[in-house]
């Protein structure tokens, strides 16, 4: 996690063993402060801004290029969908 004004690293999330392809953050509602990340290691991990480790891991067994978890808002994802890359 970075400070957007200074670029300083505020926190590192450790858990994925492959390249992280997408991150989505919930900024409102009951799930505020949750972060979902998708990786080439075949997992989606859910993090809390406050926790030191992931709070949920979903193993899919194949590289994940985008993430959109159910707890996240209905706002457009900042990550491109596979269809938009064609």
Order of alpha helices (4+ residues) and beta strands (2+ residues): beta-beta-beta-beta
